[in-house]
Amino acid sequence: MSEIIHKGLCRETFHYQMAYLQDFINKYPDKPKFSLTWMSYLAHNDQNALYHTDDYFYNFFNDNKEKFNNSFVLVMGDHGNRFGWLRKTSVGEIEDNNPFLFLSVPASLRRNTTYTDTLKQNAKKLMTHYDIYATLTEITNPSNPRTPEPLIKGSSLFHSLPQPRTCDRLRIPFEYCICKAKKQTLPKNNSIGIPGAKIMVARMNFNLQESSETAECRPLTLDLKSSITVDEFEEKGNVKVYQVTYSTLPGGGQFWGYLTQLSSNGTLNILSEKFPRLNAYGPQSGCASKAKFASYCFCKNLLKQQPSTTSIPKTSKKQPSKFSTTILPKKL
């Protein structure tokens, strides 16, 4: 979309969004207003791409300083870096599930030490976008809301956050939890990697087949020539949890996900709702770019361009019976 609309223009896409925002601010100087400006392309594919906009955004905030002195300003992201060399580091793993959040409050509230102390304390605690929604709801507090009793799953950041703040209590799926658990990497000849990765690939193929949006995607196979890494988490109760990182063909997609294993029968079960991808996939998934599972997709029309000696087996549209989804005990 960016190439179609902005191809050949001198300005970047964010210039048009910011110009619209500036007009919106200027046109209604005496009216309470709310704006959500979401810039997708500015640094999506390169974490170093922000530096060249430093002067632009400095001037924007400096020119609107008086207006923002009476405003709540949030700068945030939806996620951290999800692919590339940085994502493969321990810092990158944390950043993936811990997007940036910056909050500036009106100048009149900055002098209230009780208020600012609460914000500083909450900044060090686990929070979710549900909490952001609850905070925005408190800021607006309309006298005649369209939804009289909105469903609030989070807590406003302007008050002491209720405890305990664990991932299960805050509705954070296990694979996106940033609470660090002890784990160790198993030897390469472990008994979990290959069978675990195979049932994950089977789940991926099922996800691709069940949606019409991914009808033009090729079935996937496990790349046995690429490394399969298995991390075992510290055992809690009678449930073992493993993180498996693997690659698929065609396309060389790199994925990871979680498995559980009950000590009673040793059966491996899938814990992850979706398997995050560790490398870029845009050029491979053009036929399903807006699909929920676009990151899995390797379009059929690209296969002719990819030399491969691996045969792609036909898969049934029925869900394989060898895997299931497991809900862990909350204490884990």
C-alpha positions in Angstrom: 0.0 0.0 0.0 2.8 2.4 0.9 4.5 1.9 -2.5 1.2 2.4 -4.4 0.2 5.6 -2.6 3.5 7.3 -1.9 5.7 6.0 -4.7 7.8 8.8 -6.2 6.9 11.4 -3.6 9.5 13.4 -1.8 8.0 13.1 1.7 7.7 10.0 3.9 4.3 8.6 4.8 4.4 9.9 8.4 4.7 13.5 7.2 1.1 13.3 5.9 -0.2 11.9 9.1 1.5 14.5 11.2 0.3 17.3 9.0 -3.2 16.1 9.4 -2.7 15.9 13.2 -1.3 19.5 13.2 -4.4 20.7 11.3 -6.7 18.9 13.7 -5.0 20.6 16.7 -5.1 24.0 15.2 -8.7 23.9 14.0 -10.3 23.2 17.4 -8.2 25.2 19.9 -10.9 25.5 22.5 -12.4 22.0 22.2 -11.4 18.9 24.2 -10.1 16.5 21.6 -8.6 13.0 21.2 -6.4 11.8 18.4 -4.8 8.4 17.7 -1.9 8.7 15.2 -0.4 5.3 14.3 2.6 5.3 12.0 3.3 1.8 10.7 6.3 2.3 8.4 8.5 4.7 10.2 10.7 2.0 11.9 8.8 -1.2 11.3 11.5 -3.0 9.3 14.6 -1.3 10.8 15.0 -0.4 14.5 17.7 2.2 13.5 15.3 4.1 11.2 14.1 6.6 13.8 17.3 8.6 14.0 16.6 10.7 10.9 13.3 12.0 12.3 14.8 13.4 15.5 14.7 17.0 14.3 11.3 16.7 12.8 9.6 15.4 16.0 11.6 17.8 18.2 10.2 20.7 16.2 6.7 19.3 16.3 6.6 18.9 20.1 8.5 22.2 20.6 6.0 24.1 18.4 3.1 22.6 20.3 4.6 22.9 23.7 1.9 25.3 25.1 -0.9 23.1 23.8 0.6 19.9 25.2 1.1 21.5 28.6 -2.6 20.9 29.1 -2.7 17.4 27.5 -2.0 13.8 28.1 0.4 12.5 25.5 1.1 8.8 25.1 3.9 7.5 22.8 3.7 3.7 22.4 4.2 0.7 20.2 2.2 -2.5 19.7 5.2 -4.8 20.0 9.0 -4.8 19.9 11.3 -6.1 17.2 9.9 -9.4 16.0 12.7 -10.5 13.6 16.3 -9.9 12.8 19.6 -10.4 14.7 18.4 -8.3 17.7 15.3 -10.6 18.3 17.6 -13.6 18.7 19.3 -12.1 21.7 18.0 -12.2 25.3 17.3 -8.5 25.2 15.4 -8.9 21.9 13.3 -11.6 23.4 12.2 -9.3 26.2 11.7 -6.3 23.8 9.4 -8.4 21.5 6.8 -8.7 24.2 7.5 -5.4 26.0 6.7 -2.6 23.7 7.7 1.0 24.4 5.4 3.2 26.4 5.9 6.9 27.3 3.3 9.0 29.2 3.4 12.8 29.6 0.7 14.4 31.9 -0.6 18.0 32.0 1.7 20.5 33.7 -0.8 21.1 36.4 -0.7 17.5 37.5 3.1 17.3 37.6 3.1 19.4 40.7 1.0 16.9 42.6 3.7 14.6 44.2 1.2 12.0 45.3 0.0 11.7 41.7 3.4 11.6 40.2 4.8 9.1 42.8 2.0 6.7 42.0 2.8 6.9 38.3 6.5 6.3 39.0 5.7 3.2 41.1 3.3 1.8 38.5 6.0 2.3 35.8 8.0 -0.4 37.4 5.1 -2.9 37.5 3.7 -5.3 35.0 1.0 -3.7 32.9 -1.0 -4.4 29.7 -2.9 -2.5 27.1 -6.1 -3.3 29.1 -4.6 -0.9 31.7 -4.0 1.8 29.0 -7.7 1.5 28.0 -8.7 1.8 31.7 -6.5 4.9 32.0 -8.0 6.6 28.8 -11.5 5.8 30.1 -10.7 7.7 33.3 -9.2 10.6 31.5 -12.2 11.2 29.2 -14.9 10.3 31.8 -17.7 11.5 29.5 -20.9 12.8 31.1 -23.0 11.1 28.5 -21.0 8.0 27.3 -22.1 5.9 24.3 -21.3 2.9 26.4 -22.7 3.6 29.9 -20.9 0.6 31.5 -17.8 -0.2 29.5 -16.1 -3.6 30.1 -12.9 -2.7 31.9 -10.4 -5.6 32.2 -7.5 -3.4 33.3 -6.7 -0.8 36.0 -6.0 2.9 35.6 -2.3 3.8 35.9 -3.3 6.9 38.0 -4.0 4.7 41.1 -2.1 2.0 42.9 -2.3 -1.1 40.8 -4.0 -4.2 42.4 -1.8 -7.1 43.3 -0.6 -9.7 42.5 0.3 -8.7 38.9 1.0 -12.0 37.3 0.5 -12.9 33.6 -2.5 -15.2 34.1 -4.2 -12.6 36.3 -3.7 -9.9 33.7 -4.9 -12.1 30.8 -1.4 -12.3 29.2 -1.0 -15.5 27.2 2.0 -17.6 28.4 4.0 -17.0 25.1 3.8 -13.2 25.6 4.6 -13.2 29.3 7.8 -11.1 30.1 8.2 -12.6 33.6 11.4 -14.5 33.4 11.3 -18.2 34.3 14.3 -20.4 34.8 15.1 -22.6 31.8 18.0 -24.6 30.4 18.8 -25.6 26.8 18.7 -29.3 26.2 21.4 -31.2 24.2 20.9 -31.4 20.5 20.1 -35.1 20.6 17.1 -34.6 23.0 13.8 -36.5 22.5 11.6 -33.4 22.4 12.8 -31.3 19.4 11.9 -33.2 16.3 8.5 -34.7 17.5 7.6 -31.4 19.1 8.4 -29.3 16.0 6.5 -31.7 13.8 3.3 -31.3 15.7 3.8 -27.6 15.6 4.2 -27.6 11.8 1.1 -29.8 11.6 -0.9 -27.2 13.6 0.5 -24.5 11.2 -0.8 -26.4 8.2 -4.2 -26.9 9.8 -4.4 -23.1 10.4 -3.5 -22.4 6.8 -6.0 -24.8 5.5 -9.0 -23.8 7.6 -9.0 -20.2 6.2 -9.9 -19.0 2.7 -7.5 -16.1 3.1 -4.6 -18.6 3.0 -5.8 -20.8 0.2 -2.9 -19.8 -2.0 -0.3 -20.8 0.6 1.8 -23.9 0.3 1.7 -26.6 3.0 4.9 -26.6 5.2 7.3 -29.2 6.3 9.8 -29.2 9.1 13.4 -28.4 7.9 15.4 -31.2 9.5 18.6 -29.8 8.2 18.3 -26.6 10.2 18.9 -26.6 13.9 16.0 -27.3 16.4 16.6 -25.7 19.8 14.7 -26.8 22.9 14.7 -24.9 26.2 13.2 -26.7 29.2 11.6 -24.6 31.9 11.9 -25.3 35.6 9.2 -27.9 36.3 6.2 -26.9 38.3 4.0 -29.7 39.7 3.6 -32.6 37.1 3.8 -30.4 34.0 6.9 -29.7 31.9 7.1 -26.8 29.6 9.4 -26.5 26.5 10.2 -23.7 24.1 11.0 -25.1 20.7 12.6 -23.0 17.9 12.6 -24.5 14.4 12.5 -23.8 10.7 10.1 -24.7 7.9 10.2 -25.3 4.1 9.6 -23.8 1.7 10.8 -20.3 2.5 13.1 -20.9 5.5 10.7 -19.5 8.0 12.0 -19.5 11.6 9.4 -20.0 14.3 9.1 -20.8 18.0 6.4 -22.0 20.3 5.6 -23.7 23.6 4.8 -27.3 24.4 3.7 -29.0 27.6 4.3 -32.5 28.7 2.5 -34.3 31.5 4.7 -36.6 33.6 2.0 -39.2 33.8 1.9 -40.1 30.1 4.6 -38.1 28.4 2.3 -36.8 25.7 3.4 -33.5 24.1 0.6 -30.8 23.8 0.7 -27.4 22.1 0.5 -24.5 24.5 0.9 -21.6 22.1 -2.1 -20.1 20.3 0.1 -18.9 17.5 3.8 -19.5 16.6 5.7 -16.2 16.4 8.1 -15.8 13.4 11.7 -14.7 13.9 12.6 -13.6 10.4 11.0 -11.4 7.8 8.1 -12.9 5.7 6.6 -10.0 3.7 7.9 -10.9 0.2 6.8 -14.6 0.7 3.2 -13.9 1.9 1.9 -11.4 -0.5 -1.1 -13.6 -1.5 -2.2 -13.6 2.2 -0.8 -10.4 3.6 -3.9 -9.5 5.6 -4.6 -13.1 6.9 -4.3 -13.9 10.6 -1.6 -16.5 9.8 0.2 -14.5 7.1 3.5 -15.1 8.8 3.2 -18.9 8.1 2.5 -18.3 4.4 4.7 -19.1 1.4 2.6 -18.3 -1.7 2.2 -21.0 -4.3 3.1 -18.7 -7.1 6.6 -18.2 -5.6 7.5 -21.9 -5.5 8.8 -21.9 -9.1 11.4 -19.3 -8.0 12.6 -21.4 -5.1 14.9 -24.3 -5.8 14.0 -27.1 -3.4 14.7 -30.8 -3.2 12.2 -31.3 -0.4 8.8 -32.8 -1.4 5.7 -31.2 0.1 3.3 -33.8 1.4 -0.4 -33.5 1.0 -2.2 -32.8 4.2 -5.7 -33.5 5.3 -8.1 -30.7 6.2 -9.0 -32.6 9.3 -7.2 -31.5 12.5 -4.4 -34.0 13.4 -5.3 -36.0 16.5 -1.7 -36.0 17.9 -1.8 -32.5 19.3 -4.0 -30.5 21.5 -4.1 -27.2 23.4 -3.3 -27.2 27.1 -4.1 -24.7 29.8 -1.4 -24.5 32.4 -2.1 -24.3 36.2 -2.1 -20.6 37.2 0.8 -21.0 39.6 3.0 -21.8 36.7 
